[in-house]
Amino acid sequence: MNRLTSCLLLLLPLWCAGQSLSLDDCYQLARKNFPTIKKQALLQQSTRYSIENAGRSWLPQLSVSGQATYQTDVTRIPIAMPGMPELSKDQYRLQGEVTQTVYDGGISKNQKALLKTGEALQLQQIEVSFQAVKERVAQLFFSSLLLAAQLKQQEIYSANIATSLEKAKAAEKNGTVAPSSVTELKAEQMKAAMANAEIRSDQKAVQEMLALLIGAPVTDALIPPAPQHVDLDILRPELQVFELQKKNVAIQEKALITGWTPKIAAFVQAGYGRPALNVLKNSFDAFAIGGIRFSFPLGSLYTYQNNKKILELNRSELEADKETFILNTKTALAKEANAIEKYTALLQQDDTIIALRTQVTRSSLAQLENGVVTTHEYITQLNAEHLAKQIKNLHQVQLLNAQVNYQTISGH
């Protein structure tokens, strides 16, 4: 069992490296590998601590203070009274106070609301930043698909050249084909091999870049996505950012009111000093006092109207930014919709062109074998068929890419 487990552990990386990847798989892996996504948990934890701190403003608040003073004069009674001591000019006091908020005018409630909205806004902005990563992943994914399709077609082309070369060599031995025909086919074979090497090099570079983004090895086993359904509604994360920003402005408007609402708190003071509460007693003594404090700060009313107008302007700016974003998004969607329509029409024409080119190439091959056309003429027709198939591969990938781009741009 231990040997079997060891073998499986050794084979696991090989299996993982060779497993197929879909575009959705790449999105999920890129999300896990995106460093900024890791900030979400930290942000949520930080917000939780801040909300707890805002709630602790309702806990009893303890303060301790003390003072020692010397004054030039003290309170005196202008009537001589036996036994009345003269107050000392040096006085001392040490006291502690416990304050309990009874009503804070909604300050802590608004603080919590602002913290929650701020957290949601930052989390959504992370989603917005990931949008660019998705677009980059899709671009590399389809580049790899296109190169794979081109390589497959190039290999078919190379096989056709190799077959023709073998036939030409046999015909040369029989004296029915000139040596120049064999030489020309050899040159075309070398040209095809160079094209294969170039495509493989480009494919390797694209796969390495995609692997860095998703944090996983990428092979040729990429699964092309199914034809995408085009959704007309826009669900981009930026729209949620605009809504959260407007919600934040609304909370700030409520916070303006809390600046001049009354505040009520209960308090208890206790201390020790000279003099204590009885200022006519010139000795150290303990003292205590309790009661209710009421404050009504009206200074914020001076700036209330201007601050409210500023927030209204902010709301108008957000609405203008949102409309601009929607307009730009619709423009980008219209571009992709036209691309989808174009590539769909081109693919229908590609099938017709490939069928005609294949028919011409077969006829040219038969004529070459019968000595009617030259090798150069046959290669020209074979290249035309090869190019038509490569163009179809390009249009197929471009159609899928346009469909996925439409979905990405619309936020689906």
SULBELWO-V836129 format. One record per backbone hydrogen bond with DSSP energy under -0.5 kcal/mol. CO is the residue of the C=O (numbers start at 1). NH is the residue of the N-H. E is the energy in kcal/mol with one decimal. If there is no record, write none. Layout:
# SULBELWO-V836129
co:nh:e
CO:NH:E
CO:NH:E
This chain:
# SULBELWO-V836129
co:nh:e
1:5:-2.6
2:6:-2.3
3:7:-2.4
4:8:-2.3
5:9:-2.3
6:10:-1.9
7:11:-2.1
8:12:-1.8
9:13:-0.7
10:14:-0.5
11:15:-2.5
12:16:-2.9
13:17:-2.3
14:18:-1.2
15:19:-0.8
16:19:-0.5
21:223:-2.8
22:26:-2.0
23:27:-2.2
24:28:-2.4
25:29:-2.6
26:30:-2.6
27:31:-2.1
28:32:-2.0
29:33:-2.0
30:34:-1.2
33:35:-0.5
34:37:-1.0
34:38:-0.8
35:38:-0.9
36:39:-1.7
37:40:-1.7
38:42:-0.8
39:43:-3.0
40:44:-2.6
41:45:-2.1
42:46:-2.5
43:47:-2.4
44:48:-2.0
45:49:-1.9
46:50:-2.1
47:51:-2.6
48:52:-2.1
49:53:-2.2
50:54:-2.1
51:55:-2.1
52:56:-1.4
54:57:-1.0
55:58:-1.5
56:59:-1.3
60:62:-0.5
61:99:-2.7
63:97:-3.1
65:95:-3.1
67:93:-2.4
69:91:-2.5
76:78:-0.6
81:84:-1.8
83:85:-0.8
89:71:-2.1
89:91:-0.6
91:69:-2.9
92:274:-2.6
93:67:-2.9
94:272:-2.9
95:65:-2.9
96:270:-2.5
97:63:-2.4
97:99:-0.5
98:268:-2.0
99:61:-3.2
99:101:-0.5
100:266:-2.9
103:264:-2.7
104:107:-0.8
106:110:-2.0
107:111:-2.3
108:112:-2.3
109:113:-2.1
110:114:-2.7
111:115:-2.3
112:116:-2.5
113:117:-2.5
114:118:-2.7
115:119:-2.3
116:120:-2.5
117:121:-2.5
118:122:-2.3
119:123:-2.6
120:124:-2.2
121:125:-2.0
122:126:-1.5
123:127:-1.5
124:128:-1.9
125:129:-2.1
126:130:-1.8
127:131:-1.0
128:131:-0.7
128:132:-0.7
129:132:-0.5
129:133:-0.7
130:134:-2.4
131:135:-2.0
132:136:-2.0
133:137:-2.8
134:138:-2.7
135:139:-2.1
136:140:-2.3
137:141:-2.7
138:142:-2.5
139:143:-1.8
140:144:-2.3
141:145:-2.1
142:146:-2.6
143:147:-2.4
144:148:-2.2
145:149:-2.4
146:150:-2.6
147:151:-2.5
148:152:-2.3
149:153:-2.3
150:154:-2.5
151:155:-2.3
152:156:-1.7
153:157:-2.3
154:158:-2.6
155:159:-2.2
156:160:-2.2
157:161:-2.3
158:162:-2.6
159:163:-2.4
160:164:-2.5
161:165:-2.5
162:166:-2.2
163:167:-2.1
164:168:-2.4
165:169:-2.5
166:170:-2.0
167:171:-2.4
168:172:-2.3
169:173:-1.8
170:174:-1.4
171:176:-2.5
171:177:-0.9
172:175:-0.9
178:181:-1.3
178:182:-0.9
179:183:-2.2
180:184:-2.5
181:185:-2.0
182:186:-2.3
183:187:-2.3
184:188:-2.1
185:189:-2.2
186:190:-2.3
187:191:-2.2
188:192:-2.3
189:193:-2.1
190:194:-2.2
191:195:-2.0
192:196:-2.4
193:197:-2.4
194:198:-2.4
195:199:-2.4
196:200:-2.6
197:201:-2.2
198:202:-2.4
199:203:-2.8
200:204:-2.4
201:205:-2.1
202:206:-2.3
203:207:-2.5
204:208:-2.2
205:209:-2.0
206:210:-2.4
207:211:-2.4
208:212:-1.8
209:213:-1.6
210:214:-2.2
211:215:-1.8
211:216:-0.9
220:222:-2.3
221:21:-1.9
222:224:-0.7
223:23:-0.5
229:231:-0.7
233:235:-0.5
236:239:-1.1
236:240:-0.7
237:241:-1.5
238:242:-2.1
239:243:-1.9
240:244:-2.4
241:245:-2.3
242:246:-2.1
243:247:-2.1
244:248:-2.2
245:249:-1.9
246:250:-2.0
247:251:-2.0
248:252:-2.1
249:253:-1.8
250:254:-1.6
251:255:-2.1
252:256:-1.3
253:257:-0.9
254:258:-1.4
255:259:-0.8
256:259:-0.6
257:260:-1.5
257:261:-0.6
263:295:-2.6
264:102:-2.6
264:103:-2.3
265:293:-3.8
266:100:-3.3
267:291:-2.4
268:98:-2.6
269:289:-2.7
270:96:-3.3
271:287:-2.2
272:94:-2.3
273:285:-2.0
274:92:-2.0
277:279:-1.2
278:276:-0.5
278:281:-1.8
280:282:-0.8
281:283:-1.7
285:273:-2.2
287:271:-2.5
289:269:-4.1
291:267:-2.5
293:265:-2.1
295:263:-2.7
296:298:-0.5
298:301:-1.3
299:302:-1.5
300:303:-0.7
300:304:-0.7
301:305:-0.5
303:307:-2.6
304:308:-2.3
305:309:-2.1
306:310:-2.1
307:311:-2.0
308:312:-1.9
309:313:-2.3
310:314:-2.2
311:315:-2.2
312:316:-2.0
313:317:-2.4
314:318:-2.3
315:319:-2.1
316:320:-2.2
317:321:-2.6
318:322:-2.4
319:323:-2.3
320:324:-2.3
321:325:-2.5
322:326:-2.5
323:327:-2.3
324:328:-2.5
325:329:-2.6
326:330:-2.6
327:331:-2.1
328:332:-2.3
329:333:-2.5
330:334:-2.4
331:335:-1.8
332:336:-2.0
333:337:-2.7
334:338:-2.2
335:339:-1.9
336:340:-2.5
337:341:-2.2
338:342:-2.5
339:343:-2.8
340:344:-1.9
341:345:-1.8
342:346:-2.5
343:347:-2.1
344:348:-1.2
345:349:-1.5
346:350:-2.5
347:351:-1.8
348:352:-1.1
349:353:-2.5
350:354:-3.0
351:355:-2.1
352:356:-2.0
353:357:-2.9
354:358:-2.8
355:359:-1.7
356:360:-2.2
357:361:-2.6
358:362:-2.3
359:363:-1.9
360:364:-2.5
361:365:-2.5
362:366:-2.1
363:367:-2.1
364:368:-2.4
365:369:-2.4
366:370:-1.2
367:372:-3.3
367:373:-0.6
368:371:-1.3
374:378:-2.0
375:379:-2.8
376:380:-2.0
377:381:-1.8
378:382:-2.6
379:383:-2.8
380:384:-1.8
381:385:-2.0
382:386:-2.5
383:387:-2.9
384:388:-2.0
385:389:-2.0
386:390:-2.2
387:391:-2.6
388:392:-1.8
389:393:-2.3
390:394:-2.4
391:395:-2.6
392:396:-2.6
393:397:-2.2
394:398:-2.7
395:399:-2.3
396:400:-2.1
397:401:-2.8
398:402:-2.5
399:403:-2.2
400:404:-2.7
401:405:-2.8
402:406:-2.2
403:407:-2.0
404:408:-2.9
405:409:-3.1
406:410:-2.2
407:411:-0.8
407:412:-2.6
408:411:-0.6
410:235:-4.3
